[in-house]
Amino acid sequence: MTTIPAKNLVDGEVSCSNCRACCCRLEVMIISDTGVPERHIAVDKWGGETMLRLDDGWCSALDRDTFMCTIYENRPWICREFEMGSYECLEERARD
């Protein structure tokens, strides 16, 4: 398995070529049916569904070699709304 790199923001802009998938470490609630495969869903003690995170803390749907989502077309609504290069994205990168 490839280690997720720590830092490397090029020219202050985030793009597909320098994205570190920082958002893939956040807890993601599944609040609408987008077709997330069951193998990527965790259920908490109250019955709430979240994206499963593996022992390394990263989302189970993240390809560790490419940093691409393996279920992109079926990703949760929250993932669809999290904009690359947004304030929230840059905040997560800064914590890295």
Steps between C-alpha positions, in 0.01 A plus 500: 500500500621850416548759775287811453740798459497778758553832318559636150271784399614634163461875441236525773232323292349158543449293187442136416876457455591624851192407702590302812144378563501671842121492503515119489601500867189687613195327641240488224136446592290332234183709496359415159499194277766542233571130464801466732585127504424330835865395540591870543232580761546495877201516735536671838326393822205728421453354152658793316694416186847638428767420249716218633852603596771239515762457774720764333222759550428549129171433324469142381401623151828689449748332266824538697717499185315762293320697776186466288158396624415148387127572526504854356170466312334368819679716759295650784331837468744660747794392283330654197462831685857518637667721240865449411697815583222645718568657838409171671733307270790736570431479876527119488821520296649741756438243778692237306 
